[in-house]
Amino acid sequence: GRGFAFRRKQKIEKQYRKFLKKRRKVPSPQDAQFTDTYPEHLKHLYLAEEERLKKRRRGTDDSGTPKEKLHKAVDTPPFPCRSIVTEGKFKKKTCNQKAKEEYEKIKAERARKKEEAEKRKQQREEAQRLYKQKKMEAYKILSKKTKKGQPNLNLQVEFLLQKIQK
């Protein structure tokens, strides 16, 4: 709970908050653009221009028709877990529904992977069984002996001939 890692995390969070605070205090270069001393007879023109630019900067966020605003709101929800409105129809998905869908996807993926692994295992076992069966047949043929205990060369040569023909 309150060990080394927790203290370290708190320290990093404090440094980050401090950094954000400093960044807010620093004036942006656009704000400092019109702070020069203006000639008295033209000062009102410069100030009016500055106000007009500030309004334009604010207006870029709110620009567009009401329909475009609605589409923007539909495309990008303000909070990822809040309900989402689908295009055209007004069906909402709650966080719980999204979580269930995600869970189902993960579950299906796991089942698919498990099934694939099972198929691979069965194929491997079948291949091993066939390999062992062929080995055993070859061993039986090659280990045959005559009545006197000598290797049966006739069967061995026949086996090699079959192998070559395959």
Disulfide bonds with the S-S distance in Angstrom:
Cys81-Cys95 1.98
